[in-house]
């Protein structure tokens, strides 16, 4: 599957292949659901000159303890990932542990005439012991071996691991090619017409998340909250009419956080929004206020887990939001 938003990342990989300078360790990074796994599959398919064998791998299925790695349909390829806890009260780690990495490295250290490939997903889930256990294999790689590490948050990985890998980053996308790809894929499952640009804005440029949000109805709920929040900015008196408020504080704060992040992005690239009300915020609010408000939302989300007065907290947040277009000075939010 050639994904249009992988164009730049794939171009770098293709150049490495063409120039015969593919490193022994690759780090593929990007936000969740941006398609890191799919890019890895495309790379391996090209290296093996087989577009089918890797696509058959069912490595996302749950691992049965104490199995620590899963083999591919390609005999010289292994996967290592954290165990997924499906049932409650299961004493299983959500980290990639050192014992897993040891088995992973042992599998790659076996003699083989053909290319050996090891995939770790996700590298930012390795605990310190696991990361240290991987270092020797990265420092002294066997000939004809490729290690591919996928990671959501590279900043959470030890610099000792990151510095020994060639980083390939997949950026969020808002391109016309991506919009067309979404139109084609949404058309297969949805009959309703959507504003594709708005869908991408709501997911911060993650096409796979657009499809999943449409499939499970998340986008409809998000759009409802977004519309109410934008209406508050356009008409502050509507704050008293805010619906579905009680019991949905975390969802509302996350929606507000997404709006501010998207406003900052659009304001930075000097681009208009698919949502008129959002663009009105972009052209009037100071960058300084946006970042301060984003920080307040972040702290408010953390405070929801405490004994804080949630009603007062939300009143403070929404009051600032309702006046953010007209603020001359950013106020101190009480109890933050």
HELIX and SHEET records of a PDB file:
HELIX    1   1 UNK A    4  UNK A    6  5                                   3    
HELIX    2   2 UNK A    7  UNK A   18  1                                  12    
HELIX    3   3 UNK A   36  UNK A   48  1                                  13    
HELIX    4   4 UNK A   98  UNK A  108  1                                  11    
HELIX    5   5 UNK A  123  UNK A  125  5                                   3    
HELIX    6   6 UNK A  128  UNK A  139  1                                  12    
HELIX    7   7 UNK A  154  UNK A  156  5                                   3    
HELIX    8   8 UNK A  159  UNK A  162  1                                   4    
HELIX    9   9 UNK A  176  UNK A  189  1                                  14    
HELIX   10  10 UNK A  196  UNK A  202  1                                   7    
HELIX   11  11 UNK A  207  UNK A  216  1                                  10    
HELIX   12  12 UNK A  218  UNK A  234  1                                  17    
HELIX   13  13 UNK A  236  UNK A  241  5                                   6    
HELIX   14  14 UNK A  249  UNK A  269  1                                  21    
HELIX   15  15 UNK A  276  UNK A  282  1                                   7    
HELIX   16  16 UNK A  287  UNK A  303  1                                  17    
HELIX   17  17 UNK A  310  UNK A  323  1                                  14    
SHEET    1   A 6 UNK A  70  UNK A  71  0                                        
SHEET    2   A 6 UNK A  77  UNK A  80 -1                                        
SHEET    3   A 6 UNK A 116  UNK A 121  1                                        
SHEET    4   A 6 UNK A 145  UNK A 151  1                                        
SHEET    5   A 6 UNK A  25  UNK A  29  1                                        
SHEET    6   A 6 UNK A 166  UNK A 169  1                                        
END                                                                             
